[in-house]
Each structure stands twice: as C-alpha cells, then as structure tokens.
Amino acid sequence: MIEPVTVLGQPAMCLVSPDGAQAIVLLHGAHIVSWIPAGDEERLYLSPEAVAGPGQAVRGGIPVCFPQFAARGPLPRHGFARTTPWQWAEGVQRGGAAIGVLRLVSDEATRALWPHDFEAELTLVVSGKQLDVELAVTNTGSSSFEFSTALHTYLRIDDLLKARLHGVHDLVYEDMVNDGERCHQEFDPIGFVGEIDRVYCEVQHPFQLASGFGRLQIDQEGLPDTVVWNPGPDKAAELSDLPDEDWQHFLCVEAAAIDTPVLLAPGAEWAGRQGLLA
C-alpha cells in the first residue's frame, strides 16, 4: 500500500510493504520521518517539537544534506535540499517491498543559491526489517561541479548513555568538538557521555548500534564517510525544536561524502546508499 498522508502539516507518502513494514516520507525535503520494520516499533527519532514548512528543516528522521554539508561552504547550513519541496515521481510494490522515488530538479530558486543544473532522486525501499535509502545526482548542465552530501539519519534509542556503536576500530576521524583534530580510533565499541561530532573517513564495513531496542546494522555504498553526532545536554538546550532532555533518545549515524567532495562532470551521475537493518 502506498498512499498520501499529512505529517507536520505537510503532504507526505506512506509506504507499507506486504509484510507490514512501513515508512513515511515528506515531499518537503524528501524527508523520511518514520520507519517501522515489520513486527517492530519506530526506529527513527522525530522531535515532538519538529516543524516543517518553506525554508524550515525538520528535526529528526532522515534529512538530505545537499549540495553542502554543515557550514563547509557558502550555502545555508546543510544546503537547500532538506528545505525545498520535492516531486513525488513513483511509488510501486515490487518483490515484497514498497518503493518510493522523489525528485528535485534545479530551477531559478536553486540556481540563485548554487549556479548549477542538476537532477536529484531519493529512492526509499522498505521491506521486512530493512530500509534502504539511495540518493542519486545527475549533472544536467554544461560544466562540472562539486558537492558534499549526507543522509543525516536520526536513530531512535532508549538511553544514549547505555548505547554502544560497534565497527569504528582503526578508523581515522575528524573531531569537530576539538576544532577538526584528526584522530585515530583505537578502541571499539564507543559509548557516549555528552556531545559528540565526528566524521569517520574511508569507512569500509558496516556499523552496529546496540541499544535497548536491540541491535541495528548500518551499511553504506558510494558514501565513504560516516558522521556520528549528538548535541549533548548543553547544545540540546540551545535548540528550539528539541526538548532539553531528548538528546538522550537519539544518535545520528550519517552516511556521507564530506572529506573529499564528489566531482561530477557534465552528463555524469553519482549515487550513494545507506541501509538500515533491524
């Protein structure tokens, strides 16, 4: 079943696979705001104070950061894709999965911010215990361009202080809490006691997030970096769309291309994917 719904006052599509797994995606920002694996419970965190509308970013779910990550460039933070309306392109049930495709095409508004022609597609596939999310970008212009990107996934957990992230051993990361210092991860798993903001580079294998909701496997293709982020109690208190105590109930594990931006020649296409398996 694939049907239109309204979430946060915005048009959205609800995808339900034959086995009962479901996901909800807003047309605003192609923002996935819910994922419930078959026979399971909600696995994405969405702030109870989240808002959506023109130019507004939704706190939680899976925001699409494009064509810039964070403030690493001249564009608005995390680019414009997450605050721009996308078009619903296709919805089908195939092979036991529910599949949705959303599309964003450059126009006068995007070119005013970023002077390039492109077409972006977000594809989500939900079935059983798995959610796959793919972002594809095509350069439809006459000159090359660079971009950075991330699937800014907020994973719902019961207690951050008890959660553990496995699979980080021997990776190099930028520690943004310490001014981007390059560090080497010498132990595994990692736990969390407050703010964390790291870009793990050249990720070659899946991560596993262990919490009271069970273990969640996180893998990626075409996206070489992984951001691990939580604001901690002090910065959470500064965010108007996040309850002060809710920093304890999520961890962002984001498949990304940041350390080396993607260079796309005219007519070329790039794709990156993140998979979540409960």
C-alpha contacts under 8 A as a table, 3 or more apart, distances in Angstrom:
res1	aa1	res2	aa2	distance
1	M	14	C	7.92
1	M	15	L	6.04
1	M	16	V	5.08
1	M	17	S	6.59
1	M	18	P	7.63
1	M	93	Q	7.47
1	M	98	A	7.47
2	I	13	M	6.84
2	I	14	C	5.62
2	I	15	L	4.57
2	I	16	V	6.21
2	I	91	G	6.68
2	I	92	V	7.42
2	I	98	A	7.47
3	E	13	M	5.66
3	E	14	C	5.43
3	E	15	L	6.84
4	P	11	P	7.06
4	P	12	A	5.74
4	P	13	M	4.49
4	P	14	C	6.18
5	V	11	P	6.16
5	V	12	A	5.16
5	V	13	M	5.65
5	V	14	C	6.45
6	T	9	G	5.87
6	T	10	Q	5.37
6	T	11	P	4.79
6	T	12	A	5.45
6	T	13	M	7.94
7	V	10	Q	5.29
7	V	11	P	6.57
7	V	12	A	6.33
7	V	26	L	7.30
8	L	50	A	7.75
8	L	51	V	6.39
8	L	52	A	6.10
9	G	52	A	7.36
10	Q	26	L	6.77
10	Q	27	L	7.49
10	Q	28	H	7.01
10	Q	52	A	7.03
10	Q	53	G	7.36
11	P	26	L	6.11
11	P	27	L	6.05
11	P	28	H	7.56
12	A	24	I	6.76
12	A	25	V	5.47
12	A	26	L	4.10
12	A	27	L	5.51
12	A	28	H	7.96
13	M	24	I	5.66
13	M	25	V	5.46
13	M	26	L	6.48
13	M	27	L	7.65
14	C	22	Q	7.09
14	C	23	A	5.90
14	C	24	I	4.44
14	C	25	V	6.66
15	L	22	Q	5.40
15	L	23	A	5.32
15	L	24	I	6.23
15	L	98	A	5.80
15	L	99	I	7.24
15	L	100	G	7.38
15	L	126	V	7.55
16	V	19	D	7.98
16	V	20	G	5.84
16	V	21	A	5.62
16	V	22	Q	4.28
16	V	23	A	6.72
16	V	98	A	5.97
16	V	126	V	7.52
17	S	20	G	5.34
17	S	21	A	5.34
17	S	22	Q	6.30
17	S	93	Q	7.02
17	S	96	G	6.36
17	S	97	A	5.07
17	S	98	A	4.73
17	S	126	V	6.54
17	S	127	S	5.63
17	S	128	G	7.76
18	P	21	A	7.51
18	P	96	G	5.92
18	P	97	A	6.98
18	P	98	A	7.81
18	P	127	S	7.88
19	D	38	A	6.16
19	D	96	G	7.44
19	D	127	S	7.06
19	D	128	G	6.28
20	G	37	P	7.61
20	G	38	A	5.09
20	G	39	G	7.27
20	G	127	S	7.90
20	G	128	G	7.49
21	A	35	W	7.79
21	A	36	I	5.80
21	A	37	P	4.58
21	A	38	A	4.04
21	A	39	G	7.40
21	A	126	V	6.45
21	A	127	S	5.55
21	A	128	G	5.62
21	A	129	K	7.19
22	Q	34	S	7.85
22	Q	35	W	5.82
22	Q	36	I	5.33
22	Q	37	P	6.45
22	Q	38	A	7.40
22	Q	126	V	6.39
22	Q	127	S	7.59
23	A	32	I	7.25
23	A	33	V	7.61
23	A	34	S	5.22
23	A	35	W	4.36
23	A	36	I	6.37
23	A	126	V	6.77
24	I	32	I	5.78
24	I	33	V	5.77
24	I	34	S	5.10
24	I	35	W	6.78
25	V	30	A	6.19
25	V	31	H	5.40
25	V	32	I	4.08
25	V	33	V	5.82
25	V	34	S	7.27
26	L	29	G	6.77
26	L	30	A	5.42
26	L	31	H	5.07
26	L	32	I	6.22
26	L	33	V	7.14
27	L	30	A	4.99
27	L	31	H	6.93
27	L	85	P	5.76
27	L	86	W	5.22
27	L	87	Q	6.53
27	L	88	W	6.85
27	L	102	L	7.60
28	H	31	H	6.43
28	H	52	A	7.46
28	H	53	G	7.26
28	H	82	R	7.21
28	H	83	T	6.46
28	H	84	T	5.91
28	H	85	P	4.42
28	H	86	W	6.11
29	G	57	A	7.99
29	G	63	P	7.16
29	G	64	V	6.96
29	G	81	A	5.63
29	G	82	R	3.93
29	G	83	T	5.05
29	G	84	T	5.07
29	G	85	P	5.51
29	G	86	W	6.09
30	A	63	P	7.61
30	A	64	V	7.20
30	A	81	A	7.99
30	A	82	R	6.93
30	A	85	P	7.42
30	A	86	W	5.96
30	A	102	L	6.49
30	A	122	L	7.00
31	H	58	V	7.82
31	H	61	G	6.94
31	H	62	I	5.75
31	H	63	P	5.22
31	H	64	V	6.77
31	H	82	R	6.83
32	I	35	W	7.82
32	I	61	G	5.48
32	I	62	I	5.11
32	I	63	P	7.03
33	V	44	L	7.09
33	V	45	Y	7.91
33	V	46	L	6.48
33	V	60	G	6.93
33	V	61	G	4.25
33	V	62	I	6.50
34	S	42	E	6.80
34	S	43	R	7.43
34	S	44	L	5.79
34	S	45	Y	7.83
34	S	46	L	7.68
34	S	61	G	6.36
35	W	42	E	5.83
35	W	43	R	5.82
35	W	44	L	6.00
35	W	131	L	7.55
36	I	40	D	6.13
36	I	41	E	5.32
36	I	42	E	4.63
36	I	43	R	6.06
37	P	40	D	5.19
37	P	41	E	6.73
37	P	42	E	7.51
37	P	43	R	7.76
37	P	126	V	7.96
37	P	127	S	7.31
37	P	128	G	5.86
37	P	129	K	4.64
37	P	130	Q	6.61
37	P	131	L	7.91
37	P	278	A	7.11
38	A	127	S	7.39
38	A	128	G	5.01
38	A	129	K	5.83
42	E	45	Y	7.85
42	E	156	R	7.56
43	R	155	L	6.14
43	R	156	R	5.23
43	R	157	I	7.77
44	L	60	G	7.47
44	L	61	G	5.49
44	L	62	I	7.99
44	L	153	T	7.73
44	L	154	Y	5.81
44	L	155	L	4.71
44	L	156	R	4.81
45	Y	60	G	5.46
45	Y	61	G	5.70
45	Y	154	Y	5.44
45	Y	155	L	5.50
45	Y	156	R	4.37
45	Y	157	I	7.86
45	Y	249	H	7.52
45	Y	250	F	6.10
46	L	50	A	6.98
46	L	59	R	6.38
46	L	60	G	4.19
46	L	61	G	5.43
46	L	154	Y	7.63
47	S	50	A	5.04
47	S	59	R	5.80
47	S	60	G	5.79
47	S	241	D	7.03
47	S	242	L	5.84
47	S	243	P	7.49
47	S	246	D	7.88
48	P	242	L	7.42
48	P	243	P	7.67
49	E	59	R	7.97
49	E	241	D	4.92
49	E	242	L	5.94
49	E	243	P	7.10
50	A	58	V	5.61
50	A	59	R	5.18
50	A	60	G	7.45
50	A	241	D	5.40
50	A	242	L	7.23
51	V	56	Q	7.14
51	V	57	A	7.34
51	V	58	V	5.68
51	V	59	R	7.37
51	V	241	D	7.34
52	A	56	Q	5.53
52	A	57	A	6.30
52	A	58	V	5.56
53	G	56	Q	5.23
53	G	57	A	7.74
53	G	83	T	7.58
54	P	83	T	6.45
54	P	84	T	6.95
55	G	83	T	4.89
55	G	84	T	6.79
56	Q	83	T	5.46
57	A	63	P	7.90
57	A	82	R	6.16
57	A	83	T	5.43
58	V	61	G	7.84
58	V	63	P	7.28
58	V	82	R	7.98
59	R	241	D	6.66
59	R	242	L	7.32
60	G	63	P	7.30
60	G	153	T	7.50
60	G	154	Y	5.46
61	G	152	H	7.94
61	G	153	T	6.06
61	G	154	Y	5.34
61	G	155	L	7.63
62	I	151	L	6.10
62	I	152	H	5.29
62	I	153	T	4.41
62	I	154	Y	6.24
63	P	82	R	5.75
63	P	151	L	6.10
63	P	152	H	5.18
63	P	153	T	6.80
64	V	81	A	6.25
64	V	82	R	5.22
64	V	149	T	7.49
64	V	150	A	6.22
64	V	151	L	5.15
64	V	152	H	6.32
65	C	68	Q	6.38
65	C	69	F	5.85
65	C	70	A	7.94
65	C	78	H	4.88
65	C	79	G	5.94
65	C	80	F	7.57
65	C	81	A	6.40
65	C	82	R	6.26
65	C	148	S	7.91
65	C	149	T	5.07
65	C	150	A	4.99
65	C	151	L	6.34
65	C	152	H	6.85
66	F	69	F	6.64
66	F	78	H	6.27
66	F	79	G	5.00
66	F	80	F	6.45
66	F	81	A	5.49
66	F	82	R	7.54
66	F	147	F	7.16
66	F	148	S	6.40
66	F	149	T	4.83
66	F	150	A	7.07
67	P	78	H	7.40
67	P	79	G	5.33
67	P	80	F	7.24
67	P	81	A	7.37
67	P	147	F	4.86
67	P	148	S	5.45
67	P	149	T	5.85
68	Q	71	A	7.52
68	Q	72	R	6.70
68	Q	73	G	6.65
68	Q	75	L	6.86
68	Q	77	R	7.37
68	Q	78	H	5.20
68	Q	79	G	4.73
68	Q	147	F	5.97
68	Q	148	S	4.84
68	Q	149	T	5.87
69	F	72	R	5.99
69	F	73	G	7.93
69	F	77	R	6.94
69	F	78	H	4.46
69	F	79	G	6.63
69	F	148	S	5.65
69	F	149	T	5.57
69	F	150	A	6.80
69	F	258	I	6.85
70	A	77	R	4.81
70	A	78	H	4.37
70	A	79	G	7.57
71	A	74	P	7.33
71	A	75	L	7.39
71	A	76	P	7.13
71	A	77	R	4.93
71	A	78	H	6.66
72	R	77	R	7.99
75	L	78	H	7.68
75	L	79	G	5.70
75	L	80	F	7.80
75	L	113	L	6.79
75	L	114	W	7.64
76	P	79	G	5.23
76	P	80	F	6.78
78	H	82	R	7.80
78	H	149	T	7.99
79	G	82	R	7.30
80	F	83	T	5.53
80	F	84	T	6.20
80	F	110	T	7.63
81	A	84	T	5.31
81	A	104	L	7.91
85	P	104	L	7.70
86	W	102	L	6.22
86	W	103	R	5.55
86	W	104	L	5.06
87	Q	102	L	5.48
87	Q	103	R	5.10
87	Q	104	L	6.40
88	W	100	G	7.97
88	W	101	V	6.39
88	W	102	L	4.61
88	W	103	R	6.48
89	A	100	G	7.76
89	A	101	V	5.37
89	A	102	L	5.12
89	A	103	R	6.17
90	E	99	I	7.96
90	E	100	G	5.73
90	E	101	V	5.06
90	E	102	L	7.09
91	G	98	A	7.46
91	G	99	I	5.59
91	G	100	G	4.45
91	G	101	V	6.40
92	V	98	A	6.01
92	V	99	I	5.33
92	V	100	G	6.70
93	Q	96	G	6.71
93	Q	97	A	5.56
93	Q	98	A	4.52
93	Q	99	I	6.08
94	R	97	A	5.36
94	R	98	A	6.54
94	R	99	I	7.40
96	G	127	S	6.63
97	A	125	V	6.42
97	A	126	V	5.61
97	A	127	S	4.67
97	A	128	G	7.98
98	A	125	V	5.80
98	A	126	V	5.39
98	A	127	S	6.58
99	I	123	T	7.12
99	I	124	L	5.73
99	I	125	V	4.57
99	I	126	V	6.58
100	G	123	T	5.67
100	G	124	L	5.37
100	G	125	V	6.69
101	V	121	E	6.67
101	V	122	L	5.67
101	V	123	T	4.48
101	V	124	L	6.62
102	L	121	E	5.55
102	L	122	L	5.20
102	L	123	T	6.54
103	R	119	E	7.18
103	R	120	A	5.67
103	R	121	E	4.46
103	R	122	L	6.46
104	L	119	E	5.83
104	L	120	A	5.08
104	L	121	E	6.39
105	V	117	D	7.82
105	V	118	F	6.06
105	V	119	E	4.51
105	V	120	A	6.37
106	S	109	A	7.76
106	S	110	T	5.66
106	S	111	R	6.70
106	S	116	H	7.51
106	S	117	D	5.40
106	S	118	F	5.45
106	S	119	E	6.40
107	D	110	T	5.43
107	D	111	R	6.05
107	D	117	D	7.72
108	E	111	R	5.12
108	E	112	A	6.07
109	A	112	A	5.28
109	A	113	L	6.97
110	T	113	L	5.33
110	T	114	W	5.92
110	T	115	P	7.45
111	R	114	W	4.75
111	R	115	P	4.33
111	R	116	H	6.00
111	R	117	D	7.37
112	A	115	P	6.37
116	H	141	G	6.51
116	H	145	F	7.21
117	D	139	N	6.34
117	D	140	T	5.31
117	D	141	G	4.73
118	F	137	V	6.87
118	F	138	T	5.55
118	F	139	N	4.69
118	F	140	T	4.88
118	F	141	G	6.65
119	E	137	V	5.76
119	E	138	T	5.20
119	E	139	N	6.75
119	E	140	T	6.73
120	A	135	L	7.06
120	A	136	A	5.57
120	A	137	V	4.42
120	A	138	T	6.40
121	E	134	E	7.97
121	E	135	L	5.78
121	E	136	A	5.16
121	E	137	V	6.54
122	L	133	V	7.07
122	L	134	E	5.66
122	L	135	L	4.64
122	L	136	A	6.50
123	T	132	D	7.98
123	T	133	V	5.73
123	T	134	E	5.12
123	T	135	L	6.55
124	L	131	L	7.05
124	L	132	D	5.62
124	L	133	V	4.57
124	L	134	E	6.50
125	V	131	L	5.75
125	V	132	D	5.11
125	V	133	V	6.59
126	V	130	Q	5.99
126	V	131	L	4.71
126	V	132	D	6.61
127	S	130	Q	5.58
127	S	131	L	6.73
129	K	277	L	5.58
129	K	278	A	5.19
130	Q	275	G	7.10
130	Q	276	L	5.56
130	Q	277	L	4.49
130	Q	278	A	6.48
131	L	275	G	5.82
131	L	276	L	5.19
131	L	277	L	6.65
132	D	273	R	7.03
132	D	274	Q	5.92
132	D	275	G	4.41
132	D	276	L	6.38
133	V	273	R	5.58
133	V	274	Q	5.38
133	V	275	G	6.37
134	E	271	A	6.83
134	E	272	G	5.63
134	E	273	R	4.21
134	E	274	Q	6.51
135	L	271	A	5.62
135	L	272	G	5.47
135	L	273	R	6.36
136	A	269	E	7.04
136	A	270	W	5.59
136	A	271	A	4.13
136	A	272	G	6.51
137	V	269	E	5.61
137	V	270	W	5.29
137	V	271	A	6.33
138	T	264	L	7.88
138	T	267	G	6.59
138	T	268	A	5.79
138	T	269	E	4.26
138	T	270	W	6.48
139	N	144	S	7.52
139	N	145	F	7.83
139	N	264	L	6.42
139	N	265	A	6.63
139	N	266	P	5.25
139	N	267	G	5.16
139	N	268	A	5.63
139	N	269	E	6.44
140	T	266	P	6.25
140	T	267	G	5.58
140	T	268	A	7.99
141	G	144	S	7.75
141	G	266	P	5.71
141	G	267	G	7.19
142	S	266	P	5.34
142	S	267	G	7.95
143	S	265	A	6.64
143	S	266	P	5.49
144	S	263	L	7.04
144	S	264	L	5.54
144	S	265	A	4.32
144	S	266	P	5.52
145	F	263	L	5.85
145	F	264	L	5.54
145	F	265	A	6.77
146	E	261	P	6.04
146	E	262	V	5.36
146	E	263	L	4.47
146	E	264	L	6.25
147	F	261	P	5.42
147	F	262	V	5.37
147	F	263	L	6.85
148	S	256	A	7.70
148	S	257	A	5.48
148	S	258	I	5.23
148	S	260	T	7.87
148	S	261	P	4.92
148	S	262	V	6.23
149	T	256	A	5.61
149	T	257	A	5.37
149	T	258	I	6.53
150	A	254	E	6.19
150	A	255	A	5.65
150	A	256	A	4.00
150	A	257	A	6.34
150	A	258	I	7.78
151	L	254	E	5.36
151	L	255	A	5.53
151	L	256	A	6.37
151	L	274	Q	7.53
152	H	252	C	6.64
152	H	253	V	7.04
152	H	254	E	4.77
152	H	255	A	7.25
153	T	252	C	5.32
153	T	253	V	5.72
153	T	254	E	5.26
153	T	255	A	7.98
154	Y	250	F	6.14
154	Y	251	L	5.77
154	Y	252	C	4.42
154	Y	253	V	6.83
155	L	250	F	5.34
155	L	251	L	5.31
155	L	252	C	5.87
155	L	253	V	7.21
156	R	249	H	5.91
156	R	250	F	4.59
156	R	251	L	6.82
157	I	160	L	6.60
157	I	163	A	7.58
157	I	211	S	6.04
157	I	212	G	6.86
157	I	213	F	6.57
157	I	248	Q	7.77
157	I	249	H	4.92
157	I	250	F	5.16
157	I	251	L	7.23
158	D	211	S	6.79
158	D	212	G	5.83
158	D	213	F	6.96
158	D	248	Q	7.37
158	D	249	H	5.33
158	D	250	F	7.69
159	D	162	K	5.57
159	D	163	A	6.44
159	D	211	S	7.28
159	D	212	G	7.40
159	D	248	Q	5.41
159	D	249	H	5.62
159	D	250	F	7.96
160	L	163	A	5.02
160	L	192	F	6.40
160	L	193	V	7.82
160	L	211	S	7.88
160	L	247	W	7.74
160	L	248	Q	4.75
160	L	249	H	6.02
160	L	250	F	6.72
160	L	251	L	7.27
161	L	191	G	6.97
161	L	192	F	5.50
161	L	193	V	5.86
161	L	248	Q	7.12
162	K	191	G	7.28
162	K	192	F	7.71
162	K	211	S	6.76
163	A	191	G	6.22
163	A	192	F	7.17
163	A	209	L	7.19
163	A	210	A	5.64
163	A	211	S	4.69
163	A	212	G	7.63
164	R	189	P	5.97
164	R	190	I	5.58
164	R	191	G	4.88
164	R	192	F	7.52
164	R	209	L	5.92
164	R	210	A	5.24
164	R	211	S	6.79
165	L	168	V	7.49
165	L	188	D	7.80
165	L	189	P	5.29
165	L	190	I	5.37
165	L	191	G	6.69
165	L	207	F	6.88
165	L	208	Q	5.81
165	L	209	L	4.61
165	L	210	A	6.36
166	H	169	H	7.95
166	H	188	D	5.98
166	H	189	P	4.37
166	H	190	I	6.76
166	H	207	F	5.55
166	H	208	Q	5.00
166	H	209	L	6.29
166	H	210	A	7.79
167	G	188	D	6.61
167	G	189	P	6.68
167	G	205	H	7.28
167	G	206	P	6.58
167	G	207	F	4.73
167	G	208	Q	6.56
168	V	171	L	5.85
168	V	185	Q	6.65
168	V	187	F	7.64
168	V	188	D	6.00
168	V	189	P	6.76
168	V	190	I	7.66
168	V	207	F	7.24
169	H	185	Q	5.47
169	H	186	E	5.78
169	H	187	F	5.43
169	H	188	D	5.11
169	H	189	P	7.40
170	D	184	H	6.40
170	D	185	Q	5.08
170	D	186	E	5.69
170	D	187	F	7.56
171	L	184	H	5.95
171	L	185	Q	5.32
171	L	186	E	7.98
171	L	200	Y	6.46
171	L	201	C	6.79
171	L	202	E	7.61
171	L	203	V	7.25
172	V	182	R	6.87
172	V	183	C	5.66
172	V	184	H	4.58
172	V	185	Q	6.11
172	V	200	Y	5.87
172	V	201	C	5.81
172	V	202	E	7.94
173	Y	182	R	5.70
173	Y	183	C	5.39
173	Y	184	H	6.41
173	Y	185	Q	7.31
173	Y	198	R	6.15
173	Y	199	V	5.21
173	Y	200	Y	4.17
173	Y	201	C	5.79
174	E	180	G	4.98
174	E	181	E	5.50
174	E	182	R	4.70
174	E	183	C	6.38
174	E	198	R	5.46
174	E	199	V	5.06
174	E	200	Y	6.59
174	E	201	C	7.97
175	D	178	N	5.45
175	D	179	D	6.71
175	D	180	G	4.78
175	D	181	E	5.19
175	D	182	R	6.36
175	D	183	C	7.00
175	D	197	D	6.23
175	D	198	R	4.79
175	D	199	V	6.87
176	M	179	D	5.06
176	M	180	G	4.33
176	M	181	E	6.94
176	M	197	D	5.37
176	M	198	R	5.81
176	M	199	V	7.76
177	V	180	G	7.04
177	V	195	E	7.68
177	V	196	I	6.74
177	V	197	D	5.87
177	V	198	R	7.70
178	N	181	E	5.80
185	Q	188	D	7.88
187	F	190	I	7.23
192	F	195	E	7.85
192	F	196	I	7.54
193	V	232	G	7.82
194	G	230	N	7.59
194	G	231	P	7.30
194	G	232	G	4.38
194	G	233	P	6.69
195	E	229	W	7.52
195	E	230	N	5.53
195	E	231	P	4.76
195	E	232	G	3.95
195	E	233	P	7.37
195	E	235	K	7.80
196	I	228	V	6.92
196	I	229	W	5.21
196	I	230	N	5.32
196	I	231	P	6.57
196	I	232	G	7.21
197	D	227	V	7.20
197	D	228	V	5.84
197	D	229	W	4.52
197	D	230	N	6.61
197	D	231	P	7.74
198	R	227	V	5.57
198	R	228	V	5.30
198	R	229	W	6.51
199	V	225	D	6.55
199	V	226	T	5.68
199	V	227	V	4.45
199	V	228	V	6.57
200	Y	203	V	6.83
200	Y	225	D	5.52
200	Y	226	T	5.04
200	Y	227	V	6.13
200	Y	228	V	7.72
201	C	224	P	6.43
201	C	225	D	4.58
201	C	226	T	6.65
201	C	259	D	6.95
202	E	224	P	4.90
202	E	225	D	5.61
203	V	224	P	5.51
203	V	225	D	5.77
203	V	226	T	6.94
204	Q	224	P	7.65
205	H	219	D	6.91
206	P	217	Q	6.67
206	P	218	I	5.46
206	P	219	D	4.41
206	P	220	Q	7.19
207	F	217	Q	5.81
207	F	218	I	5.07
207	F	219	D	6.46
208	Q	215	R	6.36
208	Q	216	L	5.44
208	Q	217	Q	4.46
208	Q	218	I	6.03
209	L	215	R	5.53
209	L	216	L	5.11
209	L	217	Q	6.51
209	L	218	I	7.73
210	A	213	F	7.65
210	A	214	G	5.81
210	A	215	R	4.39
210	A	216	L	6.49
211	S	214	G	5.40
211	S	215	R	6.40
214	G	278	A	7.71
215	R	278	A	6.55
216	L	276	L	6.85
216	L	277	L	5.70
216	L	278	A	4.69
217	Q	275	G	7.95
217	Q	276	L	5.78
217	Q	277	L	5.04
217	Q	278	A	6.48
218	I	274	Q	7.14
218	I	275	G	5.73
218	I	276	L	4.90
218	I	277	L	6.62
219	D	274	Q	5.77
219	D	275	G	5.17
219	D	276	L	6.78
220	Q	223	L	6.26
220	Q	224	P	7.89
220	Q	255	A	6.31
220	Q	272	G	7.44
220	Q	273	R	5.38
220	Q	274	Q	4.36
220	Q	275	G	6.07
221	E	224	P	7.38
221	E	272	G	5.58
221	E	273	R	5.11
221	E	274	Q	6.66
222	G	271	A	6.28
222	G	272	G	4.28
222	G	273	R	6.42
223	L	226	T	7.91
223	L	255	A	5.83
223	L	256	A	5.02
223	L	257	A	5.16
223	L	272	G	5.34
223	L	273	R	6.89
224	P	255	A	7.46
224	P	256	A	6.41
224	P	257	A	5.80
225	D	255	A	6.06
225	D	256	A	4.90
225	D	257	A	5.55
225	D	258	I	6.64
225	D	259	D	7.19
226	T	253	V	6.60
226	T	254	E	5.26
226	T	255	A	4.75
226	T	256	A	5.52
227	V	252	C	7.34
227	V	253	V	5.67
227	V	254	E	4.85
227	V	255	A	6.68
227	V	256	A	6.92
228	V	251	L	7.30
228	V	252	C	5.57
228	V	253	V	4.80
228	V	254	E	6.52
229	W	251	L	6.31
229	W	252	C	5.02
229	W	253	V	6.79
230	N	247	W	6.74
230	N	250	F	7.47
230	N	251	L	5.72
230	N	252	C	6.37
231	P	234	D	7.37
231	P	235	K	5.25
231	P	236	A	5.51
231	P	247	W	6.62
232	G	235	K	5.95
232	G	236	A	5.96
232	G	247	W	5.84
232	G	248	Q	7.77
233	P	236	A	5.11
233	P	237	A	6.26
233	P	244	D	6.91
233	P	245	E	7.02
233	P	247	W	6.36
234	D	237	A	5.40
234	D	238	E	7.04
235	K	238	E	5.14
235	K	239	L	6.83
236	A	239	L	5.32
236	A	242	L	6.63
236	A	243	P	7.48
236	A	244	D	5.66
236	A	245	E	7.68
236	A	246	D	7.82
236	A	247	W	6.23
237	A	240	S	7.61
237	A	242	L	7.70
237	A	243	P	7.43
237	A	244	D	4.88
239	L	242	L	5.57
239	L	243	P	7.96
240	S	243	P	7.64
242	L	246	D	6.70
242	L	247	W	7.97
243	P	246	D	5.36
243	P	247	W	7.88
244	D	247	W	7.01
245	E	248	Q	6.31
246	D	249	H	5.26
246	D	250	F	7.38
247	W	250	F	6.18
255	A	273	R	7.63
255	A	274	Q	6.11
257	A	260	T	6.55
257	A	261	P	6.07
257	A	262	V	7.00
258	I	261	P	5.54
264	L	268	A	5.91
264	L	269	E	7.05
264	L	270	W	7.40
265	A	268	A	5.34
